[in-house]
Amino acid sequence: MRRSSLILSISALAGLAACANTSDRDRYPVFFDTASTTVSPSGSDIIAKAAADARQQHAQTVQVIGHAGARGNLSADELLAVTRAKNVSSVLAQDGVGNAKITQIAQAPANNQDASVASRVVTIEIDP
C-alpha cells in the first residue's frame, strides 16, 4: 500500500514538473523585407497586438529577439538583426510597453534554420 502511494506521488510530482517546464510565453514573429530594417505596416500591427497583450497581462519582461541569418557576412547579418530588434523595441515602447521591461537579444542562427527566413524575423516573446 505504501509503495503504491509512493509511486503515485512520484508520478504526480513528475507530471507537475513537466507542466512547470513548458513555456508560458506568447510569441509574435515580425518579418522584414530582405536587407531592410524598416517595420512594415503588417509588422506594426503585430507589434501593436504584442504590446496590447503585454499591457493586459502585466508582463514582467518582453524579449525582442533579432535573428541573424547565416548568409555571407555574419557580422553584417548580426548588425541587421540588432538594428531590427531595436526598431521593434522602439515601436513596442511607443505602443505603451515600458522600456524597463524590454530586453533585446541578437541570436545567431541554428544549423537547422532556413537562413532566408531566419535572417528576416524578429520574435517578440512576452513573459507574463
N, CA, C and O atoms as a printed pandas DataFrame, in Angstrom:
     atom_number atom_name residue_name chain_id  residue_number  x_coord  y_coord  z_coord
0              1         N          MET        A               1    0.827   -1.193    0.000
1              2        CA          MET        A               1    0.000    0.000    0.000
2              3         C          MET        A               1    0.870    1.254    0.000
3              4         O          MET        A               1    0.619    2.189   -0.761
4              5         N          ARG        A               2    1.897    1.272    0.858
5              6        CA          ARG        A               2    2.786    2.431    0.912
6              7         C          ARG        A               2    3.532    2.597   -0.400
7              8         O          ARG        A               2    3.743    3.710   -0.882
8              9         N          ARG        A               3    3.929    1.453   -0.972
9             10        CA          ARG        A               3    4.672    1.520   -2.227
10            11         C          ARG        A               3    3.790    2.117   -3.328
11            12         O          ARG        A               3    4.267    2.919   -4.130
12            13         N          SER        A               4    2.525    1.739   -3.374
13            14        CA          SER        A               4    1.597    2.292   -4.366
14            15         C          SER        A               4    1.427    3.792   -4.172
15            16         O          SER        A               4    1.400    4.548   -5.143
16            17         N          SER        A               5    1.313    4.222   -2.925
17            18        CA          SER        A               5    1.183    5.651   -2.635
18            19         C          SER        A               5    2.434    6.406   -3.050
19            20         O          SER        A               5    2.351    7.505   -3.599
20            21         N          LEU        A               6    3.596    5.813   -2.787
21            22        CA          LEU        A               6    4.860    6.442   -3.150
22            23         C          LEU        A               6    4.982    6.575   -4.664
23            24         O          LEU        A               6    5.374    7.627   -5.170
24            25         N          ILE        A               7    4.649    5.518   -5.380
25            26        CA          ILE        A               7    4.726    5.551   -6.845
26            27         C          ILE        A               7    3.740    6.574   -7.401
27            28         O          ILE        A               7    4.071    7.317   -8.326
28            29         N          LEU        A               8    2.544    6.615   -6.848
29            30        CA          LEU        A               8    1.541    7.578   -7.287
30            31         C          LEU        A               8    2.005    9.006   -7.017
31            32         O          LEU        A               8    1.821    9.885   -7.859
32            33         N          SER        A               9    2.597    9.245   -5.862
33            34        CA          SER        A               9    3.106   10.575   -5.520
34            35         C          SER        A               9    4.232   11.002   -6.451
35            36         O          SER        A               9    4.270   12.144   -6.908
36            37         N          ILE        A              10    5.145   10.082   -6.728
37            38        CA          ILE        A              10    6.261   10.388   -7.632
38            39         C          ILE        A              10    5.733   10.693   -9.031
39            40         O          ILE        A              10    6.212   11.617   -9.689
40            41         N          SER        A              11    4.753    9.924   -9.484
41            42        CA          SER        A              11    4.163   10.168  -10.805
42            43         C          SER        A              11    3.499   11.538  -10.862
43            44         O          SER        A              11    3.625   12.254  -11.855
44            45         N          ALA        A              12    2.795   11.898   -9.800
45            46        CA          ALA        A              12    2.130   13.202   -9.758
46            47         C          ALA        A              12    3.151   14.334   -9.776
47            48         O          ALA        A              12    2.963   15.330  -10.475
48            49         N          LEU        A              13    4.232   14.186   -9.009
49            50        CA          LEU        A              13    5.282   15.207   -8.995
50            51         C          LEU        A              13    5.959   15.330  -10.355
51            52         O          LEU        A              13    6.267   16.436  -10.798
52            53         N          ALA        A              14    6.188   14.216  -11.008
53            54        CA          ALA        A              14    6.801   14.249  -12.341
54            55         C          ALA        A              14    5.883   14.968  -13.324
55            56         O          ALA        A              14    6.348   15.734  -14.168
56            57         N          GLY        A              15    4.596   14.721  -13.213
57            58        CA          GLY        A              15    3.640   15.409  -14.083
58            59         C          GLY        A              15    3.619   16.902  -13.843
59            60         O          GLY        A              15    3.557   17.685  -14.791
60            61         N          LEU        A              16    3.670   17.306  -12.577
61            62        CA          LEU        A              16    3.717   18.731  -12.255
62            63         C          LEU        A              16    5.004   19.367  -12.751
63            64         O          LEU        A              16    4.987   20.494  -13.247
64            65         N          ALA        A              17    6.101   18.673  -12.626
65            66        CA          ALA        A              17    7.385   19.199  -13.104
66            67         C          ALA        A              17    7.351   19.397  -14.610
67            68         O          ALA        A              17    7.892   20.379  -15.118
68            69         N          ALA        A              18    6.729   18.484  -15.320
69            70        CA          ALA        A              18    6.621   18.626  -16.774
70            71         C          ALA        A              18    5.799   19.853  -17.134
71            72         O          ALA        A              18    6.112   20.558  -18.093
72            73         N          CYS        A              19    4.752   20.108  -16.368
73            74        CA          CYS        A              19    3.942   21.298  -16.614
74            75         C          CYS        A              19    4.735   22.568  -16.346
75            76         O          CYS        A              19    4.600   23.550  -17.077
76            77         N          ALA        A              20    5.548   22.558  -15.320
77            78        CA          ALA        A              20    6.333   23.734  -14.952
78            79         C          ALA        A              20    7.398   24.045  -15.986
79            80         O          ALA        A              20    7.819   25.196  -16.100
80            81         N          ASN        A              21    7.846   23.056  -16.741
81            82        CA          ASN        A              21    8.902   23.270  -17.718
82            83         C          ASN        A              21    8.391   23.771  -19.064
83            84         O          ASN        A              21    9.194   24.148  -19.918
84            85         N          THR        A              22    7.081   23.784  -19.274
85            86        CA          THR        A              22    6.570   24.282  -20.541
86            87         C          THR        A              22    6.614   25.796  -20.544
87            88         O          THR        A              22    6.460   26.436  -19.503
88            89         N          SER        A              23    6.820   26.354  -21.697
89            90        CA          SER        A              23    6.934   27.799  -21.822
90            91         C          SER        A              23    5.552   28.429  -21.830
91            92         O          SER        A              23    4.669   28.009  -22.578
92            93         N          ASP        A              24    5.372   29.445  -20.990
93            94        CA          ASP        A              24    4.121   30.184  -20.952
94            95         C          ASP        A              24    4.210   31.456  -21.791
95            96         O          ASP        A              24    3.295   32.279  -21.774
96            97         N          ARG        A              25    5.283   31.613  -22.507
97            98        CA          ARG        A              25    5.494   32.845  -23.257
98            99         C          ARG        A              25    4.654   32.870  -24.528
99           100         O          ARG        A              25    4.510   31.869  -25.231
100          101         N          ASP        A              26    4.107   34.050  -24.794
101          102        CA          ASP        A              26    3.441   34.287  -26.067
102          103         C          ASP        A              26    4.495   34.777  -27.045
103          104         O          ASP        A              26    5.369   35.561  -26.673
104          105         N          ARG        A              27    4.424   34.328  -28.285
105          106        CA          ARG        A              27    5.423   34.695  -29.299
106          107         C          ARG        A              27    4.754   35.378  -30.487
107          108         O          ARG        A              27    3.697   34.955  -30.955
108          109         N          TYR        A              28    5.392   36.436  -30.957
109          110        CA          TYR        A              28    4.890   37.218  -32.079
110          111         C          TYR        A              28    6.025   37.426  -33.078
111          112         O          TYR        A              28    6.959   38.172  -32.784
112          113         N          PRO        A              29    5.975   36.791  -34.250
113          114        CA          PRO        A              29    7.029   36.993  -35.253
114          115         C          PRO        A              29    6.751   38.240  -36.096
115          116         O          PRO        A              29    5.642   38.439  -36.592
116          117         N          VAL        A              30    7.777   39.066  -36.243
117          118        CA          VAL        A              30    7.691   40.265  -37.078
118          119         C          VAL        A              30    8.680   40.072  -38.224
119          120         O          VAL        A              30    9.888   40.007  -38.001
120          121         N          PHE        A              31    8.168   39.980  -39.445
121          122        CA          PHE        A              31    9.025   39.735  -40.605
122          123         C          PHE        A              31    9.425   41.039  -41.280
123          124         O          PHE        A              31    8.680   42.019  -41.283
124          125         N          PHE        A              32   10.622   41.020  -41.848
125          126        CA          PHE        A              32   11.181   42.168  -42.551
126          127         C          PHE        A              32   11.489   41.776  -43.986
127          128         O          PHE        A              32   11.701   40.603  -44.292
128          129         N          ASP        A              33   11.510   42.775  -44.865
129          130        CA          ASP        A              33   11.976   42.543  -46.228
130          131         C          ASP        A              33   13.478   42.295  -46.184
131          132         O          ASP        A              33   14.154   42.722  -45.249
132          133         N          THR        A              34   13.991   41.614  -47.180
133          134        CA          THR        A              34   15.418   41.310  -47.256
134          135         C          THR        A              34   16.236   42.590  -47.173
135          136         O          THR        A              34   15.976   43.553  -47.893
136          137         N          ALA        A              35   17.227   42.590  -46.288
137          138        CA          ALA        A              35   18.176   43.690  -46.079
138          139         C          ALA        A              35   17.527   44.977  -45.579
139          140         O          ALA        A              35   18.158   46.032  -45.626
140          141         N          SER        A              36   16.289   44.920  -45.104
141          142        CA          SER        A              36   15.588   46.103  -44.619
142          143         C          SER        A              36   15.487   46.088  -43.097
143          144         O          SER        A              36   15.385   45.029  -42.477
144          145         N          THR        A              37   15.517   47.280  -42.508
145          146        CA          THR        A              37   15.300   47.415  -41.066
146          147         C          THR        A              37   14.010   48.181  -40.778
147          148         O          THR        A              37   13.712   48.491  -39.625
148          149         N          THR        A              38   13.250   48.483  -41.824
149          150        CA          THR        A              38   12.013   49.245  -41.690
150          151         C          THR        A              38   10.867   48.315  -41.302
151          152         O          THR        A              38   10.643   47.284  -41.936
152          153         N          VAL        A              39   10.145   48.702  -40.246
153          154        CA          VAL        A              39    8.983   47.924  -39.815
154          155         C          VAL        A              39    7.847   48.191  -40.805
155          156         O          VAL        A              39    7.475   49.340  -41.042
156          157         N          SER        A              40    7.311   47.129  -41.371
157          158        CA          SER        A              40    6.226   47.237  -42.354
158          159         C          SER        A              40    4.900   47.518  -41.644
159          160         O          SER        A              40    4.812   47.362  -40.426
160          161         N          PRO        A              41    3.872   47.929  -42.384
161          162        CA          PRO        A              41    2.554   48.114  -41.771
162          163         C          PRO        A              41    2.033   46.835  -41.098
163          164         O          PRO        A              41    1.452   46.903  -40.015
164          165         N          SER        A              42    2.236   45.671  -41.730
165          166        CA          SER        A              42    1.784   44.421  -41.095
166          167         C          SER        A              42    2.624   44.124  -39.853
167          168         O          SER        A              42    2.111   43.590  -38.870
168          169         N          GLY        A              43    3.910   44.467  -39.893
169          170        CA          GLY        A              43    4.764   44.316  -38.715
170          171         C          GLY        A              43    4.305   45.215  -37.582
171          172         O          GLY        A              43    4.312   44.811  -36.420
172          173         N          SER        A              44    3.905   46.439  -37.920
173          174        CA          SER        A              44    3.387   47.371  -36.905
174          175         C          SER        A              44    2.132   46.825  -36.249
175          176         O          SER        A              44    1.936   46.986  -35.044
176          177         N          ASP        A              45    1.273   46.173  -37.045
177          178        CA          ASP        A              45    0.052   45.569  -36.493
178          179         C          ASP        A              45    0.387   44.453  -35.506
179          180         O          ASP        A              45   -0.235   44.344  -34.449
180          181         N          ILE        A              46    1.370   43.627  -35.852
181          182        CA          ILE        A              46    1.783   42.532  -34.963
182          183         C          ILE        A              46    2.381   43.097  -33.680
183          184         O          ILE        A              46    2.092   42.604  -32.590
184          185         N          ILE        A              47    3.209   44.124  -33.805
185          186        CA          ILE        A              47    3.824   44.744  -32.627
186          187         C          ILE        A              47    2.750   45.365  -31.740
187          188         O          ILE        A              47    2.817   45.251  -30.516
188          189         N          ALA        A              48    1.757   46.025  -32.349
189          190        CA          ALA        A              48    0.662   46.621  -31.574
190          191         C          ALA        A              48   -0.106   45.551  -30.804
191          192         O          ALA        A              48   -0.486   45.765  -29.652
192          193         N          LYS        A              49   -0.336   44.401  -31.435
193          194        CA          LYS        A              49   -1.021   43.284  -30.756
194          195         C          LYS        A              49   -0.181   42.775  -29.595
195          196         O          LYS        A              49   -0.703   42.521  -28.510
196          197         N          ALA        A              50    1.124   42.625  -29.821
197          198        CA          ALA        A              50    2.020   42.164  -28.752
198          199         C          ALA        A              50    2.037   43.163  -27.600
199          200         O          ALA        A              50    2.005   42.768  -26.435
200          201         N          ALA        A              51    2.087   44.451  -27.919
201          202        CA          ALA        A              51    2.107   45.484  -26.878
202          203         C          ALA        A              51    0.812   45.471  -26.072
203          204         O          ALA        A              51    0.840   45.574  -24.846
204          205         N          ALA        A              52   -0.322   45.343  -26.761
205          206        CA          ALA        A              52   -1.610   45.291  -26.066
206          207         C          ALA        A              52   -1.679   44.078  -25.147
207          208         O          ALA        A              52   -2.146   44.183  -24.013
208          209         N          ASP        A              53   -1.217   42.930  -25.630
209          210        CA          ASP        A              53   -1.216   41.723  -24.802
210          211         C          ASP        A              53   -0.269   41.871  -23.614
211          212         O          ASP        A              53   -0.591   41.433  -22.509
212          213         N          ALA        A              54    0.888   42.480  -23.828
213          214        CA          ALA        A              54    1.848   42.684  -22.731
214          215         C          ALA        A              54    1.248   43.585  -21.656
215          216         O          ALA        A              54    1.406   43.322  -20.464
216          217         N          ARG        A              55    0.563   44.642  -22.074
217          218        CA          ARG        A              55   -0.067   45.544  -21.100
218          219         C          ARG        A              55   -1.198   44.836  -20.366
219          220         O          ARG        A              55   -1.321   44.958  -19.147
220          221         N          GLN        A              56   -2.024   44.096  -21.103
221          222        CA          GLN        A              56   -3.163   43.403  -20.499
222          223         C          GLN        A              56   -2.709   42.347  -19.496
223          224         O          GLN        A              56   -3.333   42.171  -18.449
224          225         N          GLN        A              57   -1.620   41.643  -19.816
225          226        CA          GLN        A              57   -1.113   40.575  -18.952
226          227         C          GLN        A              57   -0.191   41.105  -17.858
227          228         O          GLN        A              57    0.284   40.332  -17.026
228          229         N          HIS        A              58    0.067   42.399  -17.847
229          230        CA          HIS        A              58    1.028   42.987  -16.902
230          231         C          HIS        A              58    2.351   42.228  -16.977
231          232         O          HIS        A              58    2.889   41.779  -15.965
232          233         N          ALA        A              59    2.857   42.099  -18.192
233          234        CA          ALA        A              59    4.070   41.314  -18.453
234          235         C          ALA        A              59    5.248   41.813  -17.630
235          236         O          ALA        A              59    5.441   43.016  -17.455
236          237         N          GLN        A              60    6.025   40.869  -17.131
237          238        CA          GLN        A              60    7.243   41.200  -16.392
238          239         C          GLN        A              60    8.373   41.565  -17.342
239          240         O          GLN        A              60    9.105   42.528  -17.113
240          241         N          THR        A              61    8.507   40.784  -18.414
241          242        CA          THR        A              61    9.538   41.062  -19.410
242          243         C          THR        A              61    8.979   40.829  -20.808
243          244         O          THR        A              61    8.101   39.993  -21.023
244          245         N          VAL        A              62    9.513   41.588  -21.738
245          246        CA          VAL        A              62    9.202   41.416  -23.150
246          247         C          VAL        A              62   10.546   41.310  -23.862
247          248         O          VAL        A              62   11.295   42.283  -23.940
248          249         N          GLN        A              63   10.842   40.125  -24.376
249          250        CA          GLN        A              63   12.105   39.920  -25.088
250          251         C          GLN        A              63   11.892   40.158  -26.574
251          252         O          GLN        A              63   10.922   39.688  -27.169
252          253         N          VAL        A              64   12.821   40.895  -27.152
253          254        CA          VAL        A              64   12.803   41.157  -28.587
254          255         C          VAL        A              64   14.053   40.493  -29.148
255          256         O          VAL        A              64   15.173   40.926  -28.876
256          257         N          ILE        A              65   13.851   39.440  -29.932
257          258        CA          ILE        A              65   14.967   38.616  -30.398
258          259         C          ILE        A              65   15.148   38.818  -31.897
259          260         O          ILE        A              65   14.311   38.410  -32.702
260          261         N          GLY        A              66   16.250   39.451  -32.251
261          262        CA          GLY        A              66   16.595   39.628  -33.658
262          263         C          GLY        A              66   17.389   38.424  -34.119
263          264         O          GLY        A              66   18.415   38.092  -33.527
264          265         N          HIS        A              67   16.931   37.776  -35.155
265          266        CA          HIS        A              67   17.588   36.572  -35.662
266          267         C          HIS        A              67   18.528   36.936  -36.797
267          268         O          HIS        A              67   18.155   37.664  -37.717
268          269         N          ALA        A              68   19.735   36.431  -36.727
269          270        CA          ALA        A              68   20.740   36.675  -37.761
270          271         C          ALA        A              68   20.803   35.484  -38.693
271          272         O          ALA        A              68   20.783   34.337  -38.245
272          273         N          GLY        A              69   20.877   35.744  -39.964
273          274        CA          GLY        A              69   20.990   34.676  -40.945
274          275         C          GLY        A              69   22.428   34.237  -41.099
275          276         O          GLY        A              69   23.348   34.905  -40.626
276          277         N          ALA        A              70   22.615   33.125  -41.753
277          278        CA          ALA        A              70   23.961   32.584  -41.963
278          279         C          ALA        A              70   24.406   32.775  -43.407
279          280         O          ALA        A              70   25.208   32.000  -43.928
280          281         N          ARG        A              71   23.881   33.806  -44.045
281          282        CA          ARG        A              71   24.235   34.061  -45.444
282          283         C          ARG        A              71   25.368   35.073  -45.487
283          284         O          ARG        A              71   25.249   36.155  -44.912
284          285         N          GLY        A              72   26.429   34.754  -46.136
285          286        CA          GLY        A              72   27.500   35.729  -46.342
286          287         C          GLY        A              72   28.177   36.167  -45.063
287          288         O          GLY        A              72   28.626   35.337  -44.273
288          289         N          ASN        A              73   28.250   37.467  -44.858
289          290        CA          ASN        A              73   28.979   38.078  -43.756
290          291         C          ASN        A              73   28.144   38.037  -42.479
291          292         O          ASN        A              73   27.163   38.771  -42.357
292          293         N          LEU        A              74   28.523   37.190  -41.534
293          294        CA          LEU        A              74   27.736   37.024  -40.316
294          295         C          LEU        A              74   27.680   38.306  -39.507
295          296         O          LEU        A              74   26.628   38.620  -38.948
296          297         N          SER        A              75   28.772   39.063  -39.420
297          298        CA          SER        A              75   28.733   40.284  -38.625
298          299         C          SER        A              75   27.750   41.291  -39.224
299          300         O          SER        A              75   27.091   42.014  -38.476
300          301         N          ALA        A              76   27.635   41.356  -40.536
301          302        CA          ALA        A              76   26.651   42.233  -41.172
302          303         C          ALA        A              76   25.238   41.750  -40.865
303          304         O          ALA        A              76   24.351   42.562  -40.604
304          305         N          ASP        A              77   25.020   40.439  -40.894
305          306        CA          ASP        A              77   23.708   39.885  -40.551
306          307         C          ASP        A              77   23.371   40.151  -39.088
307          308         O          ASP        A              77   22.224   40.452  -38.757
308          309         N          GLU        A              78   24.370   40.039  -38.214
309          310        CA          GLU        A              78   24.140   40.323  -36.797
310          311         C          GLU        A              78   23.769   41.788  -36.590
311          312         O          GLU        A              78   22.873   42.095  -35.804
312          313         N          LEU        A              79   24.451   42.693  -37.291
313          314        CA          LEU        A              79   24.131   44.116  -37.195
314          315         C          LEU        A              79   22.705   44.371  -37.676
315          316         O          LEU        A              79   21.978   45.160  -37.072
316          317         N          LEU        A              80   22.309   43.719  -38.742
317          318        CA          LEU        A              80   20.950   43.832  -39.253
318          319         C          LEU        A              80   19.951   43.339  -38.205
319          320         O          LEU        A              80   18.921   43.975  -37.982
320          321         N          ALA        A              81   20.254   42.209  -37.562
321          322        CA          ALA        A              81   19.373   41.651  -36.530
322          323         C          ALA        A              81   19.251   42.594  -35.340
323          324         O          ALA        A              81   18.157   42.785  -34.808
324          325         N          VAL        A              82   20.365   43.183  -34.920
325          326        CA          VAL        A              82   20.356   44.110  -33.780
326          327         C          VAL        A              82   19.543   45.356  -34.117
327          328         O          VAL        A              82   18.737   45.813  -33.306
328          329         N          THR        A              83   19.752   45.901  -35.305
329          330        CA          THR        A              83   19.023   47.105  -35.715
330          331         C          THR        A              83   17.528   46.833  -35.800
331          332         O          THR        A              83   16.723   47.656  -35.363
332          333         N          ARG        A              84   17.151   45.695  -36.354
333          334        CA          ARG        A              84   15.732   45.335  -36.418
334          335         C          ARG        A              84   15.138   45.190  -35.023
335          336         O          ARG        A              84   14.032   45.666  -34.766
336          337         N          ALA        A              85   15.866   44.534  -34.118
337          338        CA          ALA        A              85   15.382   44.367  -32.739
338          339         C          ALA        A              85   15.197   45.726  -32.071
339          340         O          ALA        A              85   14.220   45.936  -31.353
340          341         N          LYS        A              86   16.128   46.649  -32.303
341          342        CA          LYS        A              86   15.998   47.999  -31.735
342          343         C          LYS        A              86   14.766   48.706  -32.293
343          344         O          LYS        A              86   14.043   49.373  -31.552
344          345         N          ASN        A              87   14.527   48.565  -33.585
345          346        CA          ASN        A              87   13.365   49.214  -34.192
346          347         C          ASN        A              87   12.056   48.638  -33.663
347          348         O          ASN        A              87   11.108   49.381  -33.408
348          349         N          VAL        A              88   11.999   47.327  -33.499
349          350        CA          VAL        A              88   10.802   46.694  -32.934
350          351         C          VAL        A              88   10.614   47.143  -31.482
351          352         O          VAL        A              88    9.492   47.430  -31.064
352          353         N          SER        A              89   11.696   47.204  -30.718
353          354        CA          SER        A              89   11.628   47.660  -29.327
354          355         C          SER        A              89   11.111   49.087  -29.243
355          356         O          SER        A              89   10.326   49.417  -28.354
356          357         N          SER        A              90   11.545   49.921  -30.156
357          358        CA          SER        A              90   11.103   51.312  -30.190
358          359         C          SER        A              90    9.597   51.409  -30.429
359          360         O          SER        A              90    8.914   52.207  -29.787
360          361         N          VAL        A              91    9.086   50.603  -31.346
361          362        CA          VAL        A              91    7.644   50.603  -31.616
362          363         C          VAL        A              91    6.878   50.054  -30.411
363          364         O          VAL        A              91    5.810   50.566  -30.074
364          365         N          LEU        A              92    7.410   49.023  -29.762
365          366        CA          LEU        A              92    6.770   48.500  -28.541
366          367         C          LEU        A              92    6.655   49.595  -27.484
367          368         O          LEU        A              92    5.615   49.742  -26.842
368          369         N          ALA        A              93    7.729   50.359  -27.309
369          370        CA          ALA        A              93    7.722   51.444  -26.323
370          371         C          ALA        A              93    6.698   52.515  -26.713
371          372         O          ALA        A              93    5.983   53.030  -25.853
372          373         N          GLN        A              94    6.626   52.849  -27.999
373          374        CA          GLN        A              94    5.631   53.819  -28.474
374          375         C          GLN        A              94    4.215   53.312  -28.242
375          376         O          GLN        A              94    3.290   54.099  -28.040
376          377         N          ASP        A              95    4.050   51.990  -28.273
377          378        CA          ASP        A              95    2.737   51.374  -28.062
378          379         C          ASP        A              95    2.438   51.114  -26.586
379          380         O          ASP        A              95    1.460   50.437  -26.267
380          381         N          GLY        A              96    3.263   51.640  -25.687
381          382        CA          GLY        A              96    2.941   51.607  -24.267
382          383         C          GLY        A              96    3.630   50.569  -23.414
383          384         O          GLY        A              96    3.282   50.422  -22.243
384          385         N          VAL        A              97    4.598   49.839  -23.953
385          386        CA          VAL        A              97    5.359   48.886  -23.142
386          387         C          VAL        A              97    6.549   49.644  -22.554
387          388         O          VAL        A              97    7.305   50.277  -23.290
388          389         N          GLY        A              98    6.715   49.584  -21.247
389          390        CA          GLY        A              98    7.801   50.300  -20.587
390          391         C          GLY        A              98    9.168   49.821  -21.042
391          392         O          GLY        A              98    9.406   48.620  -21.167
392          393         N          ASN        A              99   10.069   50.775  -21.291
393          394        CA          ASN        A              99   11.425   50.421  -21.725
394          395         C          ASN        A              99   12.129   49.485  -20.751
395          396         O          ASN        A              99   12.932   48.651  -21.168
396          397         N          ALA        A             100   11.839   49.612  -19.463
397          398        CA          ALA        A             100   12.498   48.774  -18.459
398          399         C          ALA        A             100   12.102   47.305  -18.595
399          400         O          ALA        A             100   12.824   46.426  -18.123
400          401         N          LYS        A             101   10.980   47.032  -19.227
401          402        CA          LYS        A             101   10.518   45.647  -19.394
402          403         C          LYS        A             101   11.056   44.999  -20.666
403          404         O          LYS        A             101   10.990   43.779  -20.821
404          405         N          ILE        A             102   11.585   45.809  -21.569
405          406        CA          ILE        A             102   12.012   45.309  -22.874
406          407         C          ILE        A             102   13.492   44.951  -22.845
407          408         O          ILE        A             102   14.329   45.762  -22.449
408          409         N          THR        A             103   13.809   43.725  -23.270
409          410        CA          THR        A             103   15.206   43.321  -23.450
410          411         C          THR        A             103   15.399   42.930  -24.906
411          412         O          THR        A             103   14.507   42.371  -25.543
412          413         N          GLN        A             104   16.584   43.236  -25.416
413          414        CA          GLN        A             104   16.894   42.936  -26.810
414          415         C          GLN        A             104   18.005   41.902  -26.875
415          416         O          GLN        A             104   18.978   41.961  -26.123
416          417         N          ILE        A             105   17.840   40.960  -27.784
417          418        CA          ILE        A             105   18.821   39.886  -27.957
418          419         C          ILE        A             105   19.034   39.682  -29.456
419          420         O          ILE        A             105   18.075   39.679  -30.228
420          421         N          ALA        A             106   20.280   39.512  -29.860
421          422        CA          ALA        A             106   20.578   39.080  -31.231
422          423         C          ALA        A             106   20.972   37.617  -31.147
423          424         O          ALA        A             106   21.878   37.251  -30.399
424          425         N          GLN        A             107   20.297   36.794  -31.906
425          426        CA          GLN        A             107   20.520   35.352  -31.825
426          427         C          GLN        A             107   21.139   34.847  -33.120
427          428         O          GLN        A             107   20.617   35.071  -34.212
428          429         N          ALA        A             108   22.260   34.165  -32.970
429          430        CA          ALA        A             108   22.917   33.559  -34.129
430          431         C          ALA        A             108   22.057   32.415  -34.651
431          432         O          ALA        A             108   21.294   31.821  -33.890
432          433         N          PRO        A             109   22.169   32.103  -35.918
433          434        CA          PRO        A             109   21.330   31.047  -36.488
434          435         C          PRO        A             109   21.722   29.665  -35.991
435          436         O          PRO        A             109   22.894   29.382  -35.740
436          437         N          ALA        A             110   20.722   28.818  -35.858
437          438        CA          ALA        A             110   20.985   27.405  -35.584
438          439         C          ALA        A             110   21.296   26.741  -36.920
439          440         O          ALA        A             110   20.885   27.229  -37.973
440          441         N          ASN        A             111   22.006   25.653  -36.878
441          442        CA          ASN        A             111   22.387   24.964  -38.113
442          443         C          ASN        A             111   21.191   24.511  -38.932
443          444         O          ASN        A             111   21.278   24.411  -40.156
444          445         N          ASN        A             112   20.070   24.236  -38.265
445          446        CA          ASN        A             112   18.923   23.684  -38.975
446          447         C          ASN        A             112   17.923   24.748  -39.422
447          448         O          ASN        A             112   16.870   24.412  -39.964
448          449         N          GLN        A             113   18.234   26.019  -39.204
449          450        CA          GLN        A             113   17.305   27.064  -39.612
450          451         C          GLN        A             113   17.484   27.411  -41.080
451          452         O          GLN        A             113   18.590   27.345  -41.616
452          453         N          ASP        A             114   16.396   27.777  -41.716
453          454        CA          ASP        A             114   16.448   28.270  -43.086
454          455         C          ASP        A             114   16.951   29.704  -43.038
455          456         O          ASP        A             114   16.266   30.576  -42.503
456          457         N          ALA        A             115   18.111   29.962  -43.577
457          458        CA          ALA        A             115   18.747   31.273  -43.479
458          459         C          ALA        A             115   17.892   32.375  -44.076
459          460         O          ALA        A             115   17.904   33.497  -43.569
460          461         N          SER        A             116   17.156   32.094  -45.132
461          462        CA          SER        A             116   16.359   33.142  -45.765
462          463         C          SER        A             116   15.237   33.629  -44.861
463          464         O          SER        A             116   14.867   34.801  -44.927
464          465         N          VAL        A             117   14.691   32.773  -44.028
465          466        CA          VAL        A             117   13.645   33.165  -43.089
466          467         C          VAL        A             117   14.265   33.662  -41.790
467          468         O          VAL        A             117   13.841   34.685  -41.252
468          469         N          ALA        A             118   15.253   32.956  -41.290
469          470        CA          ALA        A             118   15.868   33.312  -40.009
470          471         C          ALA        A             118   16.443   34.712  -40.034
471          472         O          ALA        A             118   16.423   35.410  -39.021
472          473         N          SER        A             119   16.954   35.129  -41.175
473          474        CA          SER        A             119   17.581   36.439  -41.239
474          475         C          SER        A             119   16.577   37.571  -41.425
475          476         O          SER        A             119   16.968   38.738  -41.465
476          477         N          ARG        A             120   15.287   37.246  -41.541
477          478        CA          ARG        A             120   14.294   38.287  -41.787
478          479         C          ARG        A             120   13.260   38.421  -40.677
479          480         O          ARG        A             120   12.243   39.085  -40.878
480          481         N          VAL        A             121   13.479   37.824  -39.532
481          482        CA          VAL        A             121   12.455   37.843  -38.493
482          483         C          VAL        A             121   13.011   38.358  -37.170
483          484         O          VAL        A             121   14.162   38.114  -36.808
484          485         N          VAL        A             122   12.145   39.080  -36.468
485          486        CA          VAL        A             122   12.375   39.444  -35.075
486          487         C          VAL        A             122   11.211   38.833  -34.312
487          488         O          VAL        A             122   10.055   39.012  -34.694
488          489         N          THR        A             123   11.506   38.121  -33.246
489          490        CA          THR        A             123   10.463   37.482  -32.450
490          491         C          THR        A             123   10.278   38.252  -31.151
491          492         O          THR        A             123   11.244   38.553  -30.450
492          493         N          ILE        A             124    9.027   38.565  -30.839
493          494        CA          ILE        A             124    8.682   39.194  -29.568
494          495         C          ILE        A             124    8.160   38.088  -28.664
495          496         O          ILE        A             124    7.235   37.366  -29.036
496          497         N          GLU        A             125    8.749   37.949  -27.475
497          498        CA          GLU        A             125    8.292   36.954  -26.501
498          499         C          GLU        A             125    7.848   37.676  -25.239
499          500         O          GLU        A             125    8.602   38.454  -24.656
500          501         N          ILE        A             126    6.616   37.408  -24.827
501          502        CA          ILE        A             126    6.044   38.044  -23.641
502          503         C          ILE        A             126    6.036   37.046  -22.506
503          504         O          ILE        A             126    5.500   35.945  -22.631
504          505         N          ASP        A             127    6.639   37.442  -21.392
505          506        CA          ASP        A             127    6.686   36.607  -20.193
506          507         C          ASP        A             127    5.736   37.210  -19.158
507          508         O          ASP        A             127    6.071   38.194  -18.499
508          509         N          PRO        A             128    4.540   36.610  -19.019
509          510        CA          PRO        A             128    3.540   37.183  -18.098
510          511         C          PRO        A             128    3.944   37.102  -16.642
511          512         O          PRO        A             128    3.199   37.544  -15.768
